[in-house]
């Protein structure tokens, strides 16, 4: 079957298709199997078309990271807006509590963050943007040790997911999620 490459007369559509394909490949195959050729093939775009939008692998990964961080920020803000309890709102949104039917953004971000662990250049460049986005949603405003512990536990679970560490059964995972949720609740008022 000979598929025709997409025309560049809709550059935003082509760019989005390339980023979607890059995200699927990253999540499915990992960073080691991530190539421009594979992304172009998955997006049904010629390699020249891909290079028109992203001149190299790093530029493509940078584009994917920036897009996914923006989507992640929008999901956090939407979750915060729906949360009636002000205390811990940003932490609950960051952890993913109160989110139903979320976009696949956190999964892709987790894989991008894992790529940072093995590439010092990506780490230096992306970590600033990551924390800038996280700070912009107010995660660290009024941070308490309990809220920080809940966020760190969620980050730890994400790392275990990336590493495919099949250590926890579903009951234990659910109990941890419940504990994280409890940690994000307002402290009881002193009587």
Secondary structure as UniProt FT lines:
FT   HELIX           8..10
FT   HELIX           11..29
FT   HELIX           31..33
FT   HELIX           36..43
FT   HELIX           47..53
FT   HELIX           57..82
FT   TURN            87..88
FT   HELIX           89..95
FT   TURN            96..98
FT   HELIX           105..118
FT   HELIX           120..136
FT   TURN            137..142
FT   HELIX           145..162
FT   TURN            163..164
FT   TURN            166..167
FT   HELIX           170..183
//
